[in-house]
């Protein structure tokens, strides 16, 4: 599939696809004419990348996570470090969710008071 088709299916721009490719997050196949070509697995991969970015992961962290998911003989110390970073990210997201829920409840209370 062409980059524009992948972009349409995933909700990202073709520029973002080129950025992901430059960072090594996705790999396109090249046609004889040099054009990029993607497959159905790339749709899921781009959606996965997008969801991790929305959760606050950097492209570097996503690349590390991808590397660990593909290599079974990874260094234990690096794996533990990566896991600790992901746990910290999860704690930060939980804290943010709590804060947002508090703000939502405060706003709902104010709206209810004005009604």
Secondary structure, DSSP 4 states (H G I P E B T S, - for coil): --HHHHHHHHT--HHHHHHHHHTTS---EE-TTS-EE--HHHHHHHHHHHHHHHTT--HHHHHHHHHHHH-SS--HHHHHHHHHHHHHHHHHHHHHHHHHHHHHHHHHHHHHHH-
